[in-house]
Amino acid sequence: MSHNLAATARTGRDNQRYGAQGERLVAGVVPLSNDKTKVLLIESTRRGGWVLAKGGWETDEGTAQEAACREAWEEAGIVCTVLRDLGTVPDMRAPGELTPKAPKAAYHFYEVRVDREAPEWPEKHKRGRQWMSYQQARQALATRPELLEALNRSSVTK
């Protein structure tokens, strides 16, 4: 990330970007270890379990890549470098799973190298982080097909 690291996480959706179909634009990361044998997952605050760091692409961010790296800092406490664009993953949730707090989204993921894991980060008080093998991560993300798709697109050792 080229800008200063914030001590607090952004909240709210006032500056959220939306796509042409009204979908929330979300940017996220697939953080890999240097040898690409592990992926870093974080605890979900809403649903329990483990997820990839991701969040809304906001109007003051020039690119989805910038938003993804900000989310990686806020949620996982990592400073990262984008290695590869993994593309857009459509929202795979059933209509009954969509709510006003969790509307339809389009996810854009990036494979990143973790340059630094900070001991303190904005969401440390509500999220843990854990390195997992592909098999462990695949199992942890089994109920989140859009996150599993991003993982599968990455170059993690399978």
Rosetta constraint file for C-alpha pairs under 8 A:
AtomPair CA 1 CA 66 HARMONIC 7.35 0.50
AtomPair CA 1 CA 69 HARMONIC 6.22 0.50
AtomPair CA 1 CA 70 HARMONIC 7.40 0.50
AtomPair CA 1 CA 79 HARMONIC 6.50 0.50
AtomPair CA 1 CA 80 HARMONIC 6.60 0.50
AtomPair CA 1 CA 81 HARMONIC 7.10 0.50
AtomPair CA 5 CA 73 HARMONIC 7.39 0.50
AtomPair CA 6 CA 74 HARMONIC 7.78 0.50
AtomPair CA 6 CA 122 HARMONIC 7.46 0.50
AtomPair CA 7 CA 121 HARMONIC 6.79 0.50
AtomPair CA 7 CA 122 HARMONIC 5.46 0.50
AtomPair CA 8 CA 74 HARMONIC 7.31 0.50
AtomPair CA 8 CA 121 HARMONIC 7.85 0.50
AtomPair CA 8 CA 122 HARMONIC 4.67 0.50
AtomPair CA 8 CA 123 HARMONIC 7.61 0.50
AtomPair CA 9 CA 74 HARMONIC 5.40 0.50
AtomPair CA 9 CA 75 HARMONIC 7.92 0.50
AtomPair CA 9 CA 122 HARMONIC 5.35 0.50
AtomPair CA 9 CA 123 HARMONIC 6.76 0.50
AtomPair CA 13 CA 56 HARMONIC 7.81 0.50
AtomPair CA 15 CA 58 HARMONIC 5.17 0.50
AtomPair CA 15 CA 59 HARMONIC 5.36 0.50
AtomPair CA 15 CA 60 HARMONIC 7.51 0.50
AtomPair CA 16 CA 24 HARMONIC 7.33 0.50
AtomPair CA 16 CA 25 HARMONIC 7.61 0.50
AtomPair CA 16 CA 56 HARMONIC 6.05 0.50
AtomPair CA 16 CA 57 HARMONIC 6.10 0.50
AtomPair CA 16 CA 58 HARMONIC 4.56 0.50
AtomPair CA 16 CA 59 HARMONIC 6.12 0.50
AtomPair CA 17 CA 24 HARMONIC 6.37 0.50
AtomPair CA 17 CA 25 HARMONIC 5.72 0.50
AtomPair CA 17 CA 56 HARMONIC 7.22 0.50
AtomPair CA 17 CA 57 HARMONIC 5.82 0.50
AtomPair CA 17 CA 58 HARMONIC 5.42 0.50
AtomPair CA 17 CA 59 HARMONIC 5.80 0.50
AtomPair CA 18 CA 22 HARMONIC 5.58 0.50
AtomPair CA 18 CA 23 HARMONIC 5.41 0.50
AtomPair CA 18 CA 24 HARMONIC 4.63 0.50
AtomPair CA 18 CA 25 HARMONIC 5.36 0.50
AtomPair CA 19 CA 23 HARMONIC 5.18 0.50
AtomPair CA 19 CA 24 HARMONIC 6.43 0.50
AtomPair CA 19 CA 25 HARMONIC 6.33 0.50
AtomPair CA 19 CA 106 HARMONIC 7.97 0.50
AtomPair CA 23 CA 103 HARMONIC 7.18 0.50
AtomPair CA 23 CA 104 HARMONIC 5.20 0.50
AtomPair CA 23 CA 105 HARMONIC 4.75 0.50
AtomPair CA 23 CA 106 HARMONIC 6.26 0.50
AtomPair CA 24 CA 56 HARMONIC 7.12 0.50
AtomPair CA 24 CA 103 HARMONIC 6.91 0.50
AtomPair CA 24 CA 104 HARMONIC 6.28 0.50
AtomPair CA 24 CA 105 HARMONIC 4.41 0.50
AtomPair CA 24 CA 106 HARMONIC 6.22 0.50
AtomPair CA 25 CA 56 HARMONIC 5.92 0.50
AtomPair CA 25 CA 57 HARMONIC 5.76 0.50
AtomPair CA 25 CA 105 HARMONIC 5.83 0.50
AtomPair CA 25 CA 106 HARMONIC 5.21 0.50
AtomPair CA 25 CA 107 HARMONIC 6.33 0.50
AtomPair CA 25 CA 108 HARMONIC 7.74 0.50
AtomPair CA 26 CA 54 HARMONIC 6.62 0.50
AtomPair CA 26 CA 55 HARMONIC 5.14 0.50
AtomPair CA 26 CA 56 HARMONIC 4.39 0.50
AtomPair CA 26 CA 57 HARMONIC 5.43 0.50
AtomPair CA 26 CA 64 HARMONIC 7.83 0.50
AtomPair CA 26 CA 105 HARMONIC 6.56 0.50
AtomPair CA 26 CA 106 HARMONIC 5.98 0.50
AtomPair CA 26 CA 107 HARMONIC 4.74 0.50
AtomPair CA 26 CA 108 HARMONIC 6.18 0.50
AtomPair CA 27 CA 54 HARMONIC 5.45 0.50
AtomPair CA 27 CA 55 HARMONIC 5.61 0.50
AtomPair CA 27 CA 56 HARMONIC 6.16 0.50
AtomPair CA 27 CA 57 HARMONIC 5.90 0.50
AtomPair CA 27 CA 64 HARMONIC 5.62 0.50
AtomPair CA 27 CA 65 HARMONIC 7.06 0.50
AtomPair CA 27 CA 67 HARMONIC 6.02 0.50
AtomPair CA 27 CA 68 HARMONIC 4.74 0.50
AtomPair CA 27 CA 71 HARMONIC 7.84 0.50
AtomPair CA 27 CA 107 HARMONIC 5.71 0.50
AtomPair CA 27 CA 108 HARMONIC 4.79 0.50
AtomPair CA 27 CA 109 HARMONIC 5.82 0.50
AtomPair CA 28 CA 52 HARMONIC 7.01 0.50
AtomPair CA 28 CA 53 HARMONIC 5.61 0.50
AtomPair CA 28 CA 54 HARMONIC 3.80 0.50
AtomPair CA 28 CA 55 HARMONIC 6.41 0.50
AtomPair CA 28 CA 67 HARMONIC 7.75 0.50
AtomPair CA 28 CA 68 HARMONIC 4.59 0.50
AtomPair CA 28 CA 69 HARMONIC 7.63 0.50
AtomPair CA 28 CA 71 HARMONIC 6.96 0.50
AtomPair CA 28 CA 72 HARMONIC 7.40 0.50
AtomPair CA 28 CA 107 HARMONIC 7.12 0.50
AtomPair CA 28 CA 108 HARMONIC 6.19 0.50
AtomPair CA 28 CA 109 HARMONIC 4.70 0.50
AtomPair CA 28 CA 110 HARMONIC 6.39 0.50
AtomPair CA 29 CA 52 HARMONIC 6.54 0.50
AtomPair CA 29 CA 53 HARMONIC 5.85 0.50
AtomPair CA 29 CA 54 HARMONIC 6.45 0.50
AtomPair CA 29 CA 68 HARMONIC 5.93 0.50
AtomPair CA 29 CA 69 HARMONIC 7.29 0.50
AtomPair CA 29 CA 72 HARMONIC 6.69 0.50
AtomPair CA 29 CA 109 HARMONIC 5.32 0.50
AtomPair CA 29 CA 110 HARMONIC 4.86 0.50
AtomPair CA 29 CA 111 HARMONIC 5.82 0.50
AtomPair CA 29 CA 112 HARMONIC 6.37 0.50
AtomPair CA 30 CA 39 HARMONIC 6.82 0.50
AtomPair CA 30 CA 40 HARMONIC 7.38 0.50
AtomPair CA 30 CA 52 HARMONIC 6.48 0.50
AtomPair CA 30 CA 53 HARMONIC 7.65 0.50
AtomPair CA 30 CA 109 HARMONIC 6.96 0.50
AtomPair CA 30 CA 110 HARMONIC 6.07 0.50
AtomPair CA 30 CA 111 HARMONIC 4.74 0.50
AtomPair CA 30 CA 112 HARMONIC 6.01 0.50
AtomPair CA 30 CA 150 HARMONIC 7.15 0.50
AtomPair CA 30 CA 151 HARMONIC 6.43 0.50
AtomPair CA 30 CA 154 HARMONIC 7.14 0.50
AtomPair CA 31 CA 39 HARMONIC 5.51 0.50
AtomPair CA 31 CA 40 HARMONIC 5.48 0.50
AtomPair CA 31 CA 80 HARMONIC 7.88 0.50
AtomPair CA 31 CA 111 HARMONIC 6.05 0.50
AtomPair CA 31 CA 112 HARMONIC 4.85 0.50
AtomPair CA 31 CA 113 HARMONIC 5.87 0.50
AtomPair CA 31 CA 114 HARMONIC 6.21 0.50
AtomPair CA 32 CA 36 HARMONIC 5.37 0.50
AtomPair CA 32 CA 37 HARMONIC 7.35 0.50
AtomPair CA 32 CA 38 HARMONIC 5.72 0.50
AtomPair CA 32 CA 39 HARMONIC 4.58 0.50
AtomPair CA 32 CA 40 HARMONIC 6.49 0.50
AtomPair CA 32 CA 111 HARMONIC 7.22 0.50
AtomPair CA 32 CA 112 HARMONIC 6.26 0.50
AtomPair CA 32 CA 113 HARMONIC 5.66 0.50
AtomPair CA 32 CA 114 HARMONIC 6.72 0.50
AtomPair CA 32 CA 156 HARMONIC 6.73 0.50
AtomPair CA 33 CA 37 HARMONIC 6.36 0.50
AtomPair CA 33 CA 38 HARMONIC 5.31 0.50
AtomPair CA 33 CA 39 HARMONIC 6.31 0.50
AtomPair CA 33 CA 40 HARMONIC 7.82 0.50
AtomPair CA 33 CA 113 HARMONIC 6.69 0.50
AtomPair CA 33 CA 114 HARMONIC 6.73 0.50
AtomPair CA 34 CA 113 HARMONIC 6.70 0.50
AtomPair CA 34 CA 114 HARMONIC 7.65 0.50
AtomPair CA 36 CA 155 HARMONIC 6.90 0.50
AtomPair CA 36 CA 156 HARMONIC 4.84 0.50
AtomPair CA 36 CA 157 HARMONIC 5.85 0.50
AtomPair CA 37 CA 133 HARMONIC 6.12 0.50
AtomPair CA 37 CA 134 HARMONIC 7.17 0.50
AtomPair CA 37 CA 156 HARMONIC 5.78 0.50
AtomPair CA 37 CA 157 HARMONIC 5.05 0.50
AtomPair CA 37 CA 158 HARMONIC 7.93 0.50
AtomPair CA 38 CA 131 HARMONIC 5.88 0.50
AtomPair CA 38 CA 132 HARMONIC 5.18 0.50
AtomPair CA 38 CA 133 HARMONIC 4.62 0.50
AtomPair CA 38 CA 134 HARMONIC 6.43 0.50
AtomPair CA 38 CA 156 HARMONIC 6.81 0.50
AtomPair CA 38 CA 157 HARMONIC 7.67 0.50
AtomPair CA 39 CA 131 HARMONIC 5.49 0.50
AtomPair CA 39 CA 132 HARMONIC 5.40 0.50
AtomPair CA 39 CA 133 HARMONIC 6.38 0.50
AtomPair CA 39 CA 134 HARMONIC 6.94 0.50
AtomPair CA 39 CA 137 HARMONIC 7.21 0.50
AtomPair CA 39 CA 156 HARMONIC 7.23 0.50
AtomPair CA 40 CA 52 HARMONIC 7.47 0.50
AtomPair CA 40 CA 129 HARMONIC 6.71 0.50
AtomPair CA 40 CA 130 HARMONIC 5.58 0.50
AtomPair CA 40 CA 131 HARMONIC 4.40 0.50
AtomPair CA 40 CA 132 HARMONIC 6.30 0.50
AtomPair CA 41 CA 50 HARMONIC 5.98 0.50
AtomPair CA 41 CA 51 HARMONIC 5.53 0.50
AtomPair CA 41 CA 52 HARMONIC 5.21 0.50
AtomPair CA 41 CA 53 HARMONIC 7.15 0.50
AtomPair CA 41 CA 76 HARMONIC 7.94 0.50
AtomPair CA 41 CA 129 HARMONIC 5.65 0.50
AtomPair CA 41 CA 130 HARMONIC 5.46 0.50
AtomPair CA 41 CA 131 HARMONIC 6.34 0.50
AtomPair CA 41 CA 132 HARMONIC 7.22 0.50
AtomPair CA 41 CA 137 HARMONIC 7.49 0.50
AtomPair CA 42 CA 50 HARMONIC 5.43 0.50
AtomPair CA 42 CA 51 HARMONIC 5.44 0.50
AtomPair CA 42 CA 52 HARMONIC 6.13 0.50
AtomPair CA 42 CA 53 HARMONIC 6.57 0.50
AtomPair CA 42 CA 75 HARMONIC 7.37 0.50
AtomPair CA 42 CA 76 HARMONIC 6.25 0.50
AtomPair CA 42 CA 127 HARMONIC 6.27 0.50
AtomPair CA 42 CA 128 HARMONIC 5.65 0.50
AtomPair CA 42 CA 129 HARMONIC 4.28 0.50
AtomPair CA 42 CA 130 HARMONIC 6.37 0.50
AtomPair CA 43 CA 48 HARMONIC 6.70 0.50
AtomPair CA 43 CA 49 HARMONIC 5.76 0.50
AtomPair CA 43 CA 50 HARMONIC 4.54 0.50
AtomPair CA 43 CA 51 HARMONIC 6.14 0.50
AtomPair CA 43 CA 127 HARMONIC 5.06 0.50
AtomPair CA 43 CA 128 HARMONIC 5.40 0.50
AtomPair CA 43 CA 129 HARMONIC 6.38 0.50
AtomPair CA 44 CA 48 HARMONIC 5.02 0.50
AtomPair CA 44 CA 49 HARMONIC 5.71 0.50
AtomPair CA 44 CA 50 HARMONIC 5.50 0.50
AtomPair CA 44 CA 51 HARMONIC 5.86 0.50
AtomPair CA 44 CA 127 HARMONIC 6.95 0.50
AtomPair CA 45 CA 126 HARMONIC 6.83 0.50
AtomPair CA 45 CA 127 HARMONIC 6.90 0.50
AtomPair CA 49 CA 140 HARMONIC 6.92 0.50
AtomPair CA 50 CA 140 HARMONIC 5.86 0.50
AtomPair CA 50 CA 141 HARMONIC 6.69 0.50
AtomPair CA 51 CA 140 HARMONIC 7.65 0.50
AtomPair CA 51 CA 141 HARMONIC 6.50 0.50
AtomPair CA 51 CA 147 HARMONIC 7.20 0.50
AtomPair CA 52 CA 147 HARMONIC 6.69 0.50
AtomPair CA 53 CA 68 HARMONIC 7.93 0.50
AtomPair CA 53 CA 71 HARMONIC 6.20 0.50
AtomPair CA 53 CA 72 HARMONIC 5.48 0.50
AtomPair CA 53 CA 75 HARMONIC 6.06 0.50
AtomPair CA 53 CA 76 HARMONIC 6.54 0.50
AtomPair CA 54 CA 68 HARMONIC 6.35 0.50
AtomPair CA 54 CA 71 HARMONIC 5.63 0.50
AtomPair CA 54 CA 72 HARMONIC 7.00 0.50
AtomPair CA 54 CA 75 HARMONIC 7.94 0.50
AtomPair CA 55 CA 67 HARMONIC 7.66 0.50
AtomPair CA 55 CA 68 HARMONIC 7.25 0.50
AtomPair CA 55 CA 71 HARMONIC 6.00 0.50
AtomPair CA 56 CA 67 HARMONIC 7.28 0.50
AtomPair CA 57 CA 61 HARMONIC 6.93 0.50
AtomPair CA 57 CA 63 HARMONIC 7.90 0.50
AtomPair CA 57 CA 64 HARMONIC 5.92 0.50
AtomPair CA 57 CA 67 HARMONIC 5.25 0.50
AtomPair CA 57 CA 68 HARMONIC 7.63 0.50
AtomPair CA 58 CA 67 HARMONIC 7.05 0.50
AtomPair CA 61 CA 66 HARMONIC 6.32 0.50
AtomPair CA 61 CA 67 HARMONIC 6.27 0.50
AtomPair CA 62 CA 66 HARMONIC 6.92 0.50
AtomPair CA 63 CA 67 HARMONIC 6.63 0.50
AtomPair CA 64 CA 68 HARMONIC 6.09 0.50
AtomPair CA 64 CA 108 HARMONIC 7.12 0.50
AtomPair CA 65 CA 69 HARMONIC 6.33 0.50
AtomPair CA 65 CA 82 HARMONIC 7.63 0.50
AtomPair CA 65 CA 110 HARMONIC 7.14 0.50
AtomPair CA 66 CA 70 HARMONIC 6.29 0.50
AtomPair CA 67 CA 71 HARMONIC 6.19 0.50
AtomPair CA 68 CA 72 HARMONIC 6.18 0.50
AtomPair CA 68 CA 109 HARMONIC 7.49 0.50
AtomPair CA 68 CA 110 HARMONIC 7.41 0.50
AtomPair CA 69 CA 73 HARMONIC 6.36 0.50
AtomPair CA 69 CA 79 HARMONIC 7.40 0.50
AtomPair CA 69 CA 80 HARMONIC 6.60 0.50
AtomPair CA 69 CA 81 HARMONIC 7.90 0.50
AtomPair CA 70 CA 74 HARMONIC 6.20 0.50
AtomPair CA 71 CA 75 HARMONIC 5.78 0.50
AtomPair CA 71 CA 76 HARMONIC 7.70 0.50
AtomPair CA 72 CA 76 HARMONIC 5.28 0.50
AtomPair CA 72 CA 77 HARMONIC 6.44 0.50
AtomPair CA 72 CA 78 HARMONIC 5.82 0.50
AtomPair CA 72 CA 79 HARMONIC 7.20 0.50
AtomPair CA 72 CA 80 HARMONIC 7.59 0.50
AtomPair CA 73 CA 77 HARMONIC 4.41 0.50
AtomPair CA 73 CA 78 HARMONIC 4.86 0.50
AtomPair CA 73 CA 79 HARMONIC 5.98 0.50
AtomPair CA 73 CA 121 HARMONIC 6.98 0.50
AtomPair CA 73 CA 122 HARMONIC 7.69 0.50
AtomPair CA 74 CA 121 HARMONIC 6.28 0.50
AtomPair CA 74 CA 122 HARMONIC 5.11 0.50
AtomPair CA 74 CA 123 HARMONIC 5.88 0.50
AtomPair CA 75 CA 121 HARMONIC 7.51 0.50
AtomPair CA 75 CA 122 HARMONIC 6.91 0.50
AtomPair CA 75 CA 123 HARMONIC 5.32 0.50
AtomPair CA 75 CA 124 HARMONIC 7.34 0.50
AtomPair CA 75 CA 127 HARMONIC 6.99 0.50
AtomPair CA 76 CA 121 HARMONIC 7.33 0.50
AtomPair CA 76 CA 123 HARMONIC 7.45 0.50
AtomPair CA 76 CA 124 HARMONIC 7.59 0.50
AtomPair CA 76 CA 127 HARMONIC 7.55 0.50
AtomPair CA 76 CA 128 HARMONIC 7.67 0.50
AtomPair CA 76 CA 129 HARMONIC 6.29 0.50
AtomPair CA 77 CA 117 HARMONIC 5.92 0.50
AtomPair CA 77 CA 118 HARMONIC 5.38 0.50
AtomPair CA 77 CA 119 HARMONIC 7.51 0.50
AtomPair CA 77 CA 120 HARMONIC 6.81 0.50
AtomPair CA 77 CA 121 HARMONIC 4.76 0.50
AtomPair CA 77 CA 122 HARMONIC 7.27 0.50
AtomPair CA 77 CA 123 HARMONIC 7.80 0.50
AtomPair CA 77 CA 124 HARMONIC 7.49 0.50
AtomPair CA 78 CA 114 HARMONIC 6.37 0.50
AtomPair CA 78 CA 115 HARMONIC 7.28 0.50
AtomPair CA 78 CA 116 HARMONIC 5.61 0.50
AtomPair CA 78 CA 117 HARMONIC 4.63 0.50
AtomPair CA 78 CA 118 HARMONIC 6.08 0.50
AtomPair CA 79 CA 114 HARMONIC 6.14 0.50
AtomPair CA 79 CA 115 HARMONIC 5.54 0.50
AtomPair CA 79 CA 116 HARMONIC 5.16 0.50
AtomPair CA 79 CA 117 HARMONIC 6.64 0.50
AtomPair CA 79 CA 118 HARMONIC 7.81 0.50
AtomPair CA 80 CA 112 HARMONIC 6.00 0.50
AtomPair CA 80 CA 113 HARMONIC 5.47 0.50
AtomPair CA 80 CA 114 HARMONIC 4.57 0.50
AtomPair CA 80 CA 115 HARMONIC 5.11 0.50
AtomPair CA 80 CA 116 HARMONIC 6.98 0.50
AtomPair CA 81 CA 112 HARMONIC 5.34 0.50
AtomPair CA 81 CA 113 HARMONIC 5.23 0.50
AtomPair CA 81 CA 114 HARMONIC 6.69 0.50
AtomPair CA 81 CA 115 HARMONIC 6.86 0.50
AtomPair CA 82 CA 110 HARMONIC 6.35 0.50
AtomPair CA 82 CA 111 HARMONIC 6.02 0.50
AtomPair CA 82 CA 112 HARMONIC 4.35 0.50
AtomPair CA 82 CA 113 HARMONIC 6.46 0.50
AtomPair CA 83 CA 110 HARMONIC 7.34 0.50
AtomPair CA 83 CA 111 HARMONIC 5.61 0.50
AtomPair CA 83 CA 112 HARMONIC 5.18 0.50
AtomPair CA 83 CA 113 HARMONIC 6.60 0.50
AtomPair CA 84 CA 110 HARMONIC 5.74 0.50
AtomPair CA 84 CA 111 HARMONIC 5.07 0.50
AtomPair CA 84 CA 112 HARMONIC 6.99 0.50
AtomPair CA 85 CA 109 HARMONIC 6.58 0.50
AtomPair CA 85 CA 110 HARMONIC 4.66 0.50
AtomPair CA 85 CA 111 HARMONIC 6.38 0.50
AtomPair CA 86 CA 108 HARMONIC 7.24 0.50
AtomPair CA 86 CA 109 HARMONIC 5.29 0.50
AtomPair CA 86 CA 110 HARMONIC 5.14 0.50
AtomPair CA 86 CA 111 HARMONIC 6.50 0.50
AtomPair CA 86 CA 150 HARMONIC 6.82 0.50
AtomPair CA 86 CA 153 HARMONIC 6.25 0.50
AtomPair CA 86 CA 154 HARMONIC 6.84 0.50
AtomPair CA 87 CA 108 HARMONIC 5.58 0.50
AtomPair CA 87 CA 109 HARMONIC 5.95 0.50
AtomPair CA 87 CA 110 HARMONIC 7.36 0.50
AtomPair CA 88 CA 106 HARMONIC 6.75 0.50
AtomPair CA 88 CA 107 HARMONIC 5.47 0.50
AtomPair CA 88 CA 108 HARMONIC 4.32 0.50
AtomPair CA 88 CA 109 HARMONIC 6.56 0.50
AtomPair CA 89 CA 106 HARMONIC 6.26 0.50
AtomPair CA 89 CA 107 HARMONIC 5.06 0.50
AtomPair CA 89 CA 108 HARMONIC 6.16 0.50
AtomPair CA 89 CA 109 HARMONIC 7.61 0.50
AtomPair CA 89 CA 146 HARMONIC 6.17 0.50
AtomPair CA 89 CA 149 HARMONIC 7.27 0.50
AtomPair CA 89 CA 150 HARMONIC 7.11 0.50
AtomPair CA 90 CA 105 HARMONIC 7.18 0.50
AtomPair CA 90 CA 106 HARMONIC 5.10 0.50
AtomPair CA 90 CA 107 HARMONIC 6.23 0.50
AtomPair CA 90 CA 146 HARMONIC 6.86 0.50
AtomPair CA 91 CA 104 HARMONIC 6.39 0.50
AtomPair CA 91 CA 105 HARMONIC 5.49 0.50
AtomPair CA 91 CA 106 HARMONIC 5.71 0.50
AtomPair CA 91 CA 107 HARMONIC 7.05 0.50
AtomPair CA 91 CA 146 HARMONIC 6.27 0.50
AtomPair CA 92 CA 145 HARMONIC 6.48 0.50
AtomPair CA 92 CA 146 HARMONIC 6.08 0.50
AtomPair CA 93 CA 97 HARMONIC 6.03 0.50
AtomPair CA 93 CA 98 HARMONIC 7.11 0.50
AtomPair CA 94 CA 98 HARMONIC 7.12 0.50
AtomPair CA 98 CA 102 HARMONIC 5.63 0.50
AtomPair CA 98 CA 103 HARMONIC 5.28 0.50
AtomPair CA 98 CA 104 HARMONIC 6.36 0.50
AtomPair CA 99 CA 103 HARMONIC 5.40 0.50
AtomPair CA 107 CA 146 HARMONIC 7.75 0.50
AtomPair CA 109 CA 150 HARMONIC 6.43 0.50
AtomPair CA 111 CA 154 HARMONIC 6.15 0.50
AtomPair CA 111 CA 155 HARMONIC 7.98 0.50
AtomPair CA 120 CA 124 HARMONIC 6.45 0.50
AtomPair CA 123 CA 127 HARMONIC 5.97 0.50
AtomPair CA 124 CA 128 HARMONIC 6.52 0.50
AtomPair CA 132 CA 136 HARMONIC 5.60 0.50
AtomPair CA 132 CA 137 HARMONIC 5.68 0.50
AtomPair CA 133 CA 137 HARMONIC 6.08 0.50
AtomPair CA 134 CA 138 HARMONIC 5.86 0.50
AtomPair CA 134 CA 156 HARMONIC 6.80 0.50
AtomPair CA 134 CA 157 HARMONIC 6.72 0.50
AtomPair CA 134 CA 158 HARMONIC 5.71 0.50
AtomPair CA 135 CA 139 HARMONIC 6.28 0.50
AtomPair CA 135 CA 158 HARMONIC 7.35 0.50
AtomPair CA 136 CA 140 HARMONIC 6.18 0.50
AtomPair CA 137 CA 141 HARMONIC 6.00 0.50
AtomPair CA 138 CA 142 HARMONIC 5.99 0.50
AtomPair CA 138 CA 148 HARMONIC 6.41 0.50
AtomPair CA 138 CA 151 HARMONIC 7.84 0.50
AtomPair CA 141 CA 145 HARMONIC 7.14 0.50
AtomPair CA 141 CA 147 HARMONIC 6.49 0.50
AtomPair CA 141 CA 148 HARMONIC 5.66 0.50
AtomPair CA 142 CA 148 HARMONIC 6.77 0.50
AtomPair CA 144 CA 148 HARMONIC 6.27 0.50
AtomPair CA 145 CA 149 HARMONIC 5.99 0.50
AtomPair CA 146 CA 150 HARMONIC 6.48 0.50
AtomPair CA 147 CA 151 HARMONIC 6.30 0.50
AtomPair CA 148 CA 152 HARMONIC 6.11 0.50
AtomPair CA 149 CA 153 HARMONIC 6.24 0.50
AtomPair CA 150 CA 154 HARMONIC 6.50 0.50
AtomPair CA 151 CA 156 HARMONIC 7.60 0.50
AtomPair CA 152 CA 156 HARMONIC 7.89 0.50
